[in-house]
Amino acid sequence: MTNLTVAWMAIPFVLGFIIYLIPQTARFLALGVALLSTGYALQVFFTASPVEIQLLDSFGVSLAVDQLSGFFIITNAIVTAAVIFYCWPTGKSAFFYMNAVFLHGSVNATFICADFISLYVALEVISIASFLLMTYPRTDRSIWVGLRYLFVSNVAMLFYLVGAVLVYKAHHSFNFAGLEGSPPEAIAFIFLGLLAKGGIFVSGLWLPLTHSESDSPVSALLSGVVVKAGVFPLVRCALLLEELDPIVRFFGVGTAVLGVAYAVFEKDTKRMLAFHTISQLGFVLAAPAVGGFYALTHGLVKSALFLIAGILPSRSFKELHYKPIPTSIWVALIVASFSISGFPLLSGFGAKVLTSKNFLPWQVVGMNIAALGTAISFAKFIFLPHSKDTTESHSKKVQWGFWVAMALLLGGLIAANGVYYQAYTLKNIVKPLITIALGWLSYWFIFRKLNIKLPRTVEKIDHLMGVMSLTLLLLFWIVWTRSHFSILF
């Protein structure tokens, strides 16, 4: 398994360079990388015990592969394959596929890193590949959005790197386990970098503009898998060190409520989905022990929703009420919206039930509010008008690649429904249905009539830097008093 893991990590980067040299092979090699990751993830699930690989013993540089890694890796594989199929008939250049492969490989690397220095390298490669994909259209707007993302990401990773150095200074090792016994500022710096990179809580408010202004396939990659590169290490640290678990859970609840509070009032489809990415990542962090399954469900559904949003006749919910969408697209939209709302027969239901069973008592109220907000948010899609008649312009937009991508992503939601089939009890079914019904009623009688537009001031780059500083102070205070924090909860 060791040789297989090393080869699997290296292959995407080798094939990426081959794509650059032989552009004609781009789509086939990119798809092959995704299929290879699928096979590797299945191998991980069938491996009884975790795999640990020491790279540099004296520095604690190592890899760790287990079932948690498997859930994140297979998410990356399916989402990447869906995006490749979506882009297949669109004429994307080899440069696009090369960077998609590099992004895929570096995201996979974060899911098996067990030390802070290897993780740092992988996260920086992700930043570069993401930037190149964001700026692929080469418009002034895309370049600005990409540079903004790169600036925020690099500032966050500078804090992270300082924290990693402090961990090494304390233990002469970069291993994740070195967080135990490290100074409070080390944990605060590392967590700040990961929270910002993953789009978590207030420091993650760079995400809505970045994800909503990128091309739909890039948005699908960003929200489906890239943000999880920052979330995965937080989940790993929470499972590794018990004293960090309540801190991770706290930020999980905070980001779940914050994201959905913006999403219910958002009038733009892609921005609503982006805010909802912030919220849904909170569910992954709120129950670290089962975060892998929720990450899989969220990655599939959010990628599908961004791809669907890219072919709608408008980004404005108000305009969409006067522009009926084709019934076939509406059905795909309904399936994805039902899943993320927690409707039975789709994996979103099982993921939400399993996650809720792992909440601590103090988390329940906040996460129920987030679940209700989710139902309200996606009622905006569910109640859109639709028609069997499709316009000529729409017929040209919807190519076969879109339907193959939907088959992969929505089929994955149906197939993953069997991961936690124990969820299907009367009690478990009734609660989500009540929540969804309350959400739909709230939307129809209250939120549909509201015309509240939340200010975007907090998303400006100077405010993002200021909020990052405040988040650092909050983290330092929490970690400094973590013994009291753990007793309290």
C-alpha distance (Angstrom), angle and dihedral (degrees) to the residues before:
residue distance angle dihedral
M1 . . .
T2 3.81 . .
N3 3.81 94.5 .
L4 3.79 90.6 43.1
T5 3.81 91.2 53.0
V6 3.81 94.2 49.2
A7 3.81 91.5 47.5
W8 3.80 91.7 46.8
M9 3.82 90.7 52.7
A10 3.81 93.5 49.0
I11 3.82 100.4 43.0
P12 3.86 98.0 74.3
F13 3.80 91.4 55.6
V14 3.79 93.2 45.9
L15 3.80 91.7 48.6
G16 3.79 90.4 45.5
F17 3.81 90.0 60.9
I18 3.81 90.6 45.1
I19 3.82 88.4 54.7
Y20 3.80 88.6 54.2
L21 3.81 91.4 50.8
I22 3.83 96.5 40.1
P23 3.84 106.5 30.2
Q24 3.82 92.7 178.6
T25 3.81 89.8 71.1
A26 3.83 94.7 52.3
R27 3.79 101.8 107.1
F28 3.79 95.4 39.6
L29 3.80 95.0 48.6
A30 3.81 92.3 44.7
L31 3.79 90.4 52.6
G32 3.81 90.1 45.3
V33 3.82 90.7 56.2
A34 3.81 90.6 53.8
L35 3.81 91.8 48.7
L36 3.80 90.4 48.5
S37 3.81 90.3 54.2
T38 3.79 89.9 49.4
G39 3.79 90.4 54.7
Y40 3.80 91.8 46.2
A41 3.82 92.0 50.5
L42 3.80 91.0 51.4
Q43 3.80 88.9 50.4
V44 3.81 88.8 53.0
F45 3.81 91.5 52.8
F46 3.80 90.7 51.7
T47 3.81 93.2 48.0
A48 3.79 108.0 97.0
S49 3.79 99.7 -152.1
P50 3.84 131.6 37.3
V51 3.79 118.1 -95.5
E52 3.80 118.0 -128.5
I53 3.80 121.7 -170.8
Q54 3.80 122.1 -171.5
L55 3.80 111.4 -150.0
L56 3.81 101.3 171.4
D57 3.80 110.7 9.7
S58 3.79 96.8 -169.3
F59 3.81 92.8 55.0
G60 3.78 99.4 38.9
V61 3.81 91.3 -117.5
S62 3.79 105.7 157.0
L63 3.79 147.8 139.5
A64 3.80 128.3 -126.0
V65 3.80 125.1 -167.2
D66 3.80 122.8 -173.2
Q67 3.80 140.2 138.4
L68 3.81 91.7 -72.8
S69 3.81 87.6 58.5
G70 3.81 89.1 46.6
F71 3.82 93.3 59.8
F72 3.80 92.5 50.9
I73 3.82 93.9 43.4
I74 3.80 94.6 51.3
T75 3.81 89.1 47.7
N76 3.79 89.3 55.4
A77 3.81 91.0 46.6
I78 3.82 96.7 51.2
V79 3.80 94.9 42.5
T80 3.81 92.4 48.2
A81 3.82 91.9 48.3
A82 3.82 90.6 49.2
V83 3.81 91.8 50.6
I84 3.82 91.5 47.9
F85 3.81 90.6 52.7
Y86 3.81 90.7 45.3
C87 3.81 91.1 53.3
W88 3.82 95.5 39.8
P89 3.84 97.2 94.3
T90 3.82 95.4 33.3
G91 3.79 99.2 80.4
K92 3.81 98.8 -116.5
S93 3.78 111.9 173.1
A94 3.80 126.7 -115.2
F95 3.81 87.6 -104.7
F96 3.81 89.6 66.2
Y97 3.81 93.9 49.7
M98 3.80 92.0 44.6
N99 3.80 91.7 56.3
A100 3.80 91.6 42.9
V101 3.83 88.2 56.1
F102 3.81 92.4 46.9
L103 3.80 89.1 48.8
H104 3.79 91.2 49.1
G105 3.80 92.8 51.0
S106 3.79 95.3 46.6
V107 3.81 92.8 47.0
N108 3.80 89.5 51.6
A109 3.81 89.3 51.1
T110 3.82 91.3 58.9
F111 3.81 89.6 56.3
I112 3.80 93.2 61.2
C113 3.82 102.1 33.7
A114 3.80 113.7 115.2
D115 3.80 97.9 -179.3
F116 3.79 135.1 59.9
I117 3.80 99.9 -123.0
S118 3.82 95.9 53.3
L119 3.79 88.4 45.2
Y120 3.81 90.1 51.6
V121 3.81 91.7 54.6
A122 3.82 92.1 48.0
L123 3.81 92.5 48.2
E124 3.79 92.1 50.5
V125 3.81 91.7 51.1
I126 3.81 87.7 50.4
S127 3.82 89.5 53.9
I128 3.81 92.5 52.7
A129 3.82 94.9 45.5
S130 3.82 91.8 45.5
F131 3.80 91.0 49.6
L132 3.81 91.9 51.8
L133 3.82 91.3 49.3
M134 3.81 92.7 47.5
T135 3.79 92.0 51.1
Y136 3.81 94.1 43.5
P137 3.87 93.3 110.1
R138 3.85 88.0 55.9
T139 3.80 93.4 -143.1
D140 3.80 121.5 144.3
R141 3.79 89.8 -112.9
S142 3.80 95.3 50.7
I143 3.81 92.2 47.0
W144 3.80 91.6 50.8
V145 3.81 92.3 48.2
G146 3.81 90.3 48.4
L147 3.81 93.7 48.8
R148 3.79 90.6 47.3
Y149 3.80 90.3 52.7
L150 3.80 91.6 46.8
F151 3.81 92.7 50.1
V152 3.81 94.9 49.4
S153 3.79 91.5 43.7
N154 3.80 94.1 49.7
V155 3.80 93.4 48.4
A156 3.81 90.0 51.0
M157 3.80 91.6 48.2
L158 3.81 91.4 51.5
F159 3.80 88.3 60.7
Y160 3.80 89.0 45.8
L161 3.80 92.7 51.6
V162 3.82 92.0 51.2
G163 3.80 88.3 52.3
A164 3.81 91.5 49.7
V165 3.81 90.4 52.1
L166 3.82 90.7 50.5
V167 3.82 90.2 51.8
Y168 3.80 89.9 51.6
K169 3.79 91.1 47.3
A170 3.82 89.9 54.1
H171 3.82 98.0 45.6
H172 3.83 107.8 10.4
S173 3.78 86.4 -121.5
F174 3.80 135.7 94.3
N175 3.81 92.9 -152.3
F176 3.83 118.4 130.6
A177 3.81 89.0 -119.5
G178 3.81 87.4 66.0
L179 3.80 89.3 78.8
E180 3.79 86.8 80.0
G181 3.78 106.5 88.6
S182 3.80 94.4 8.1
P183 3.82 119.7 130.6
P184 3.83 115.6 -87.9
E185 3.80 92.6 -113.1
A186 3.82 90.8 58.9
I187 3.80 92.3 56.8
A188 3.82 91.5 42.6
F189 3.83 92.7 51.9
I190 3.82 93.9 46.8
F191 3.79 93.9 45.8
L192 3.80 91.8 47.7
G193 3.80 90.6 54.8
L194 3.79 92.9 48.2
L195 3.82 94.2 44.2
A196 3.80 91.6 51.6
K197 3.80 93.1 43.2
G198 3.79 91.7 50.1
G199 3.80 95.4 45.7
I200 3.79 93.3 -115.2
F201 3.80 126.0 162.9
V202 3.81 121.2 -31.0
S203 3.81 94.6 -28.3
G204 3.82 87.3 61.1
L205 3.80 96.0 63.3
W206 3.80 89.5 106.9
L207 3.80 85.6 77.4
P208 3.86 103.8 75.8
L209 3.80 96.0 59.5
T210 3.81 93.9 39.8
H211 3.80 96.4 49.5
S212 3.79 96.8 38.3
E213 3.81 95.9 49.6
S214 3.81 96.2 47.2
D215 3.81 122.4 90.6
S216 3.80 111.8 -83.6
P217 3.83 96.3 -107.3
V218 3.81 89.8 49.2
S219 3.81 90.6 47.8
A220 3.81 88.1 51.5
L221 3.81 90.6 54.2
L222 3.80 93.8 44.3
S223 3.80 96.8 48.9
G224 3.79 95.5 32.2
V225 3.80 100.4 51.4
V226 3.81 117.5 -15.3
V227 3.81 97.1 72.2
K228 3.79 88.8 51.4
A229 3.79 88.8 66.7
G230 3.81 86.3 74.1
V231 3.80 94.7 39.4
F232 3.81 98.0 50.0
P233 3.83 96.4 64.4
L234 3.81 90.0 49.8
V235 3.80 90.3 53.2
R236 3.82 90.5 46.1
C237 3.81 92.2 50.6
A238 3.82 91.6 47.7
L239 3.81 90.6 53.5
L240 3.79 92.7 43.5
L241 3.81 98.6 48.3
E242 3.78 118.5 35.6
E243 3.81 93.7 -157.2
L244 3.82 90.8 61.8
D245 3.80 94.3 51.2
P246 3.84 96.4 84.4
I247 3.81 91.0 47.6
V248 3.80 92.1 53.9
R249 3.81 90.9 44.5
F250 3.81 90.8 50.4
F251 3.79 92.5 55.5
G252 3.80 88.9 44.0
V253 3.79 91.9 59.4
G254 3.79 92.3 41.8
T255 3.80 95.3 52.6
A256 3.83 92.8 42.2
V257 3.80 91.5 57.4
L258 3.81 95.6 38.2
G259 3.80 94.8 51.5
V260 3.77 95.5 47.0
A261 3.82 91.6 46.5
Y262 3.79 88.5 62.5
A263 3.81 94.9 38.3
V264 3.82 96.6 58.3
F265 3.82 91.2 58.0
E266 3.80 98.3 39.2
K267 3.82 115.8 114.3
D268 3.82 97.2 -169.9
T269 3.80 117.5 82.8
K270 3.81 98.9 -143.0
R271 3.80 94.0 41.8
M272 3.79 89.8 50.4
L273 3.79 90.1 52.7
A274 3.80 90.4 47.4
F275 3.81 92.7 52.1
H276 3.76 88.0 47.3
T277 3.78 89.8 55.1
I278 3.81 87.3 60.2
S279 3.80 89.6 50.5
Q280 3.80 96.9 46.0
L281 3.79 92.8 50.3
G282 3.78 84.8 61.6
F283 3.81 89.3 64.1
V284 3.81 89.4 55.1
L285 3.81 91.3 52.7
A286 3.79 96.4 39.5
A287 3.82 91.8 68.3
P288 3.83 107.5 25.1
A289 3.81 95.0 177.1
V290 3.82 91.4 66.1
G291 3.81 98.2 25.3
G292 3.81 92.9 114.1
F293 3.80 95.1 65.4
Y294 3.80 92.3 45.9
A295 3.82 90.3 48.8
L296 3.82 89.8 53.8
T297 3.79 92.8 50.7
H298 3.78 93.7 45.3
G299 3.80 93.9 46.7
L300 3.80 93.0 53.9
V301 3.77 97.1 44.1
K302 3.81 97.5 42.4
S303 3.80 92.4 49.1
A304 3.80 89.6 50.9
L305 3.80 91.9 49.0
F306 3.82 93.9 50.5
L307 3.81 91.3 49.0
I308 3.81 90.2 49.6
A309 3.81 92.3 46.6
G310 3.79 88.8 54.8
I311 3.82 92.9 63.8
L312 3.81 99.1 41.6
P313 3.82 114.3 113.7
S314 3.81 91.5 -115.6
R315 3.79 141.5 10.1
S316 3.81 91.7 -138.0
F317 3.80 116.7 91.7
K318 3.81 88.5 -152.6
E319 3.80 92.5 56.7
L320 3.81 92.4 43.6
H321 3.80 89.4 62.4
Y322 3.81 87.1 64.9
K323 3.80 96.0 40.5
P324 3.81 110.3 62.0
I325 3.78 112.2 -148.0
P326 3.82 123.2 -137.3
T327 3.79 112.1 -83.9
S328 3.80 92.7 -125.4
I329 3.80 91.3 57.7
W330 3.80 90.9 42.8
V331 3.82 90.2 55.3
A332 3.82 90.6 54.0
L333 3.81 88.7 47.4
I334 3.80 90.8 50.2
V335 3.81 94.2 50.6
A336 3.81 91.8 50.8
S337 3.82 93.0 44.5
F338 3.81 91.7 48.5
S339 3.79 91.4 51.2
I340 3.80 96.2 50.5
S341 3.81 89.4 45.8
G342 3.81 90.2 56.0
F343 3.81 101.0 -107.8
P344 3.85 115.3 168.2
L345 3.83 121.0 -102.5
L346 3.82 91.5 40.1
S347 3.79 127.3 84.6
G348 3.79 92.4 -113.9
F349 3.80 87.4 71.6
G350 3.79 94.9 53.9
A351 3.82 92.1 42.5
K352 3.80 92.6 52.7
V353 3.81 93.3 45.8
L354 3.80 92.9 48.0
T355 3.80 91.7 45.8
S356 3.81 93.7 48.6
K357 3.80 90.5 52.5
N358 3.80 88.5 59.9
F359 3.82 96.9 51.0
L360 3.77 119.9 115.3
P361 3.84 115.0 -126.7
W362 3.82 93.9 -102.9
Q363 3.82 91.0 55.5
V364 3.79 98.6 55.0
V365 3.82 100.5 84.1
G366 3.80 95.1 47.0
M367 3.79 94.3 45.9
N368 3.82 92.4 47.2
I369 3.80 88.3 53.8
A370 3.81 89.0 51.0
A371 3.83 90.8 49.3
L372 3.81 91.2 50.8
G373 3.82 90.4 48.0
T374 3.80 88.9 52.0
A375 3.80 91.5 56.1
I376 3.82 90.4 47.9
S377 3.81 92.5 48.9
F378 3.78 96.5 50.6
A379 3.78 93.1 43.8
K380 3.82 82.7 76.9
F381 3.81 88.3 67.6
I382 3.79 97.2 36.7
F383 3.82 94.3 56.1
L384 3.80 96.1 47.2
P385 3.82 113.9 123.3
H386 3.79 117.4 -108.3
S387 3.77 137.2 -171.4
K388 3.80 138.0 -166.2
D389 3.79 89.2 -131.8
T390 3.79 113.7 87.9
T391 3.76 124.3 -163.1
E392 3.77 121.0 -122.8
S393 3.79 91.0 -113.4
H394 3.77 91.2 54.5
S395 3.76 92.6 48.8
K396 3.79 89.0 57.8
K397 3.78 93.6 48.1
V398 3.78 97.4 52.0
Q399 3.78 105.7 70.9
W400 3.78 128.9 175.4
G401 3.79 91.9 -97.1
F402 3.79 89.8 66.5
W403 3.80 92.5 56.9
V404 3.80 93.5 47.1
A405 3.82 88.6 51.5
M406 3.81 90.4 49.8
A407 3.79 91.2 49.0
L408 3.80 90.3 54.1
L409 3.80 97.3 44.1
L410 3.80 100.9 37.9
G411 3.80 91.2 37.8
G412 3.79 86.9 53.3
L413 3.80 89.9 54.0
I414 3.79 90.4 53.9
A415 3.81 94.2 44.2
A416 3.83 93.9 46.4
N417 3.79 87.5 55.1
G418 3.81 86.6 84.3
V419 3.81 94.3 60.5
Y420 3.81 91.3 84.2
Y421 3.79 104.2 20.7
Q422 3.84 89.0 154.4
A423 3.80 86.5 78.8
Y424 3.80 90.2 79.7
T425 3.78 101.6 96.0
L426 3.79 124.7 124.1
K427 3.79 92.8 -110.8
N428 3.78 93.4 50.0
I429 3.80 92.9 47.6
V430 3.81 96.9 48.1
K431 3.81 97.4 53.7
P432 3.85 97.5 55.9
L433 3.80 91.0 43.9
I434 3.80 90.6 53.3
T435 3.80 90.5 47.8
I436 3.80 91.6 49.9
A437 3.81 92.0 47.0
L438 3.82 91.4 50.4
G439 3.80 89.5 48.2
W440 3.79 93.0 51.5
L441 3.81 92.3 46.8
S442 3.80 91.2 47.9
Y443 3.78 90.6 51.0
W444 3.80 95.0 46.3
F445 3.79 97.7 46.5
I446 3.82 102.6 28.8
F447 3.80 120.1 11.9
R448 3.80 96.3 39.0
K449 3.80 89.0 62.9
L450 3.80 97.0 43.8
N451 3.77 119.7 100.0
I452 3.78 100.3 -167.4
K453 3.80 117.6 147.8
L454 3.78 114.2 -166.6
P455 3.83 115.4 -142.0
R456 3.79 118.3 -104.9
T457 3.79 94.8 -149.1
V458 3.79 92.8 110.5
E459 3.80 89.4 59.0
K460 3.80 93.9 61.3
I461 3.76 113.6 110.8
D462 3.82 96.2 -117.8
H463 3.80 90.6 52.0
L464 3.81 90.4 47.7
M465 3.80 89.5 57.2
G466 3.80 91.4 47.9
V467 3.80 92.7 48.6
M468 3.79 89.4 48.9
S469 3.81 88.4 58.1
L470 3.80 91.9 49.0
T471 3.80 90.7 48.4
L472 3.80 89.1 52.4
L473 3.80 90.6 53.8
L474 3.81 90.4 48.6
L475 3.79 91.2 49.4
F476 3.79 92.6 48.3
W477 3.80 91.1 50.9
I478 3.82 93.0 47.9
V479 3.79 93.9 47.6
W480 3.80 92.8 43.5
T481 3.80 89.9 55.0
R482 3.81 95.4 33.7
S483 3.78 94.6 126.1
H484 3.82 90.4 59.6
F485 3.81 89.5 39.7
S486 3.81 91.9 56.4
I487 3.81 92.6 47.3
L488 3.78 91.7 49.1
F489 3.80 93.3 56.2
